[in-house]
Amino acid sequence: MSATGVRRDDLISEAYLAQQRWLHEQPQGYGGKGARWADTVAWVAHRYDAFSILDYGCGQGTLAKALCARGLHCREYDPAIPGKDARPGFADMVVCTDVLEHIEPAKLIAVLSHIRSLARKVAFLVVSLREANKSLPDGRNAHLIVRPPAWWEAQVDDQGWTLEDCPDLPIPPKVRTSGKSWIAVVRP
């Protein structure tokens, strides 16, 4: 049971956790693109006076390393990474990039609720809107939830989040022009 009263099996099944662990152990760089969001995360942290940051679903930890280089400390949580799988505590800001599309559909509401319960001030969410180029060991696409932006907006709205309007949000150029991700700053 975590500080927020959520059990791990509410968030991820044992069978799916084993598949995620396997993918993370492969040499193809699964979970290694967090650093590209460092400037954006730093901007959001500054705008919302977020002094503590949690990378929820941190993968290889590239975001925390990039934030450290900018003088920011970021704690990490990923249930599929030994050493990063301890239940996370609260943070002013929770970052969840390229993670939610990997969540088991039946667990999504619990995961969103968990993120919301951990975020004191703000959350930064990025969700891929297309299939992944990787497959799970059972043959399914690694992105279990591929839905349009309006669907994701409805999910966070249903959780009671407030979607923030951030027209100056610095988004990496390749991401900004691709239209392949839903990007949101939300407040609990």
C-alpha positions in Angstrom: 0.0 0.0 0.0 1.4 3.4 -0.9 1.1 6.7 1.0 -1.9 7.4 -1.2 -3.6 4.1 -0.3 -3.1 2.5 -3.8 -1.8 -1.0 -4.1 0.5 -1.9 -7.0 -1.9 -4.4 -8.4 -4.5 -1.6 -8.7 -2.1 0.1 -11.2 -0.5 -2.8 -13.1 -1.1 -6.5 -13.2 1.7 -9.0 -12.4 1.6 -10.4 -15.9 1.9 -7.0 -17.6 4.6 -5.9 -15.2 6.6 -8.9 -16.3 6.2 -7.9 -19.9 7.2 -4.3 -19.1 10.3 -5.5 -17.2 11.3 -7.6 -20.2 10.9 -4.7 -22.6 13.0 -2.4 -20.4 15.8 -5.0 -20.3 16.1 -5.1 -24.1 18.8 -3.0 -25.8 16.5 -1.0 -28.1 16.2 2.0 -25.8 12.7 1.5 -24.4 11.9 4.3 -22.0 14.8 6.5 -22.9 13.4 9.7 -24.4 12.5 11.6 -21.3 15.4 14.0 -21.6 13.8 15.7 -24.6 11.2 17.2 -22.2 13.7 18.7 -19.8 13.3 22.3 -21.0 9.5 22.0 -21.0 9.4 20.4 -17.5 11.8 23.2 -16.2 9.5 25.8 -17.7 6.3 24.3 -16.1 8.1 23.9 -12.7 9.1 27.5 -12.8 5.7 28.8 -13.8 3.9 26.8 -11.1 6.6 27.2 -8.3 7.1 23.4 -8.3 10.1 22.7 -6.1 9.7 18.9 -6.1 9.3 16.9 -9.3 8.4 13.3 -9.7 8.9 11.5 -13.0 6.1 8.9 -13.0 7.1 6.1 -15.4 10.7 7.3 -15.6 12.0 4.4 -17.7 15.8 4.8 -18.1 15.8 8.0 -16.2 17.1 10.4 -18.9 14.7 13.2 -17.7 16.1 13.2 -14.2 19.6 13.4 -15.5 18.8 16.3 -17.8 17.0 18.2 -15.1 19.9 17.6 -12.7 22.2 19.3 -15.3 19.8 22.3 -15.1 20.0 22.4 -11.3 16.6 20.7 -10.7 16.1 17.6 -8.6 13.7 14.9 -9.9 12.6 11.8 -8.1 11.8 8.7 -10.2 9.2 6.0 -10.2 8.7 3.1 -12.6 7.2 -0.2 -11.4 9.2 -2.0 -14.1 12.6 -0.8 -13.1 14.3 -2.4 -10.1 15.5 0.3 -7.8 12.9 2.8 -9.1 9.9 0.7 -8.2 9.4 1.9 -4.6 6.0 3.6 -4.2 6.3 7.3 -4.9 5.6 10.1 -2.5 3.9 13.4 -3.2 5.6 16.1 -5.3 4.7 19.6 -6.4 4.8 18.5 -10.0 4.3 15.0 -11.5 5.7 14.4 -15.0 4.3 11.5 -17.0 5.6 11.5 -20.6 5.0 8.7 -23.0 3.6 6.4 -20.3 -0.2 6.6 -20.2 -0.6 5.0 -23.7 1.2 1.9 -22.2 -1.2 1.5 -19.3 -3.5 -1.5 -19.3 -6.9 0.0 -20.3 -8.7 -1.5 -17.2 -6.1 0.2 -15.0 -6.0 3.7 -16.6 -8.5 5.3 -14.2 -6.6 4.1 -11.2 -3.3 5.3 -12.7 -4.7 8.8 -13.5 -6.2 8.9 -10.0 -2.8 7.9 -8.5 -1.0 10.6 -10.4 -3.6 13.2 -9.4 -3.2 12.2 -5.7 0.6 12.6 -5.9 0.6 16.0 -7.6 0.4 18.9 -5.2 0.4 21.7 -7.7 0.6 20.6 -11.3 1.1 17.6 -13.7 2.7 17.5 -17.1 1.3 14.8 -19.3 2.4 13.6 -22.8 0.6 10.8 -24.5 1.4 9.2 -27.9 -1.5 9.2 -30.3 -0.3 6.4 -32.5 0.9 2.8 -32.3 4.4 2.1 -31.1 7.2 0.6 -33.2 7.7 -2.0 -30.4 5.7 -5.0 -29.4 5.1 -6.7 -26.1 6.4 -10.3 -25.7 2.8 -11.5 -26.1 2.6 -9.8 -29.6 0.4 -6.8 -28.7 1.6 -3.3 -29.7 3.4 -1.7 -26.8 0.8 1.2 -26.9 -2.3 -0.4 -25.5 -4.3 2.8 -25.6 -4.4 4.7 -28.9 -7.0 7.4 -28.7 -7.5 11.0 -30.0 -6.7 14.1 -28.0 -10.4 14.8 -27.1 -10.6 11.3 -25.5 -7.6 12.0 -23.3 -9.0 15.5 -22.4 -12.2 13.7 -21.3 -10.2 11.3 -19.1 -8.4 14.0 -17.2 -11.6 16.0 -16.9 -13.4 13.0 -15.5 -10.7 12.8 -12.8 -11.4 16.4 -11.8 -8.2 17.9 -13.3 -8.2 21.5 -14.7 -6.6 21.7 -18.1 -4.3 24.7 -18.2 -3.9 27.0 -21.2 -0.1 27.4 -21.7 0.3 29.0 -25.2 4.0 29.7 -24.4 4.8 26.1 -23.4 8.1 25.2 -25.0 7.7 22.0 -26.9 10.6 20.2 -28.7 10.5 21.1 -32.4 10.2 17.5 -33.7 7.2 16.9 -31.3 5.5 20.2 -32.1 5.4 19.6 -35.8 4.5 15.9 -35.7 1.0 16.1 -34.2 1.6 12.6 -32.8 1.3 13.5 -29.1 -1.3 14.9 -26.8 0.5 17.4 -24.5 -1.2 18.8 -21.4 -0.4 20.8 -18.3 -3.1 20.0 -15.7 -3.9 21.0 -12.2 -5.4 18.8 -9.5 
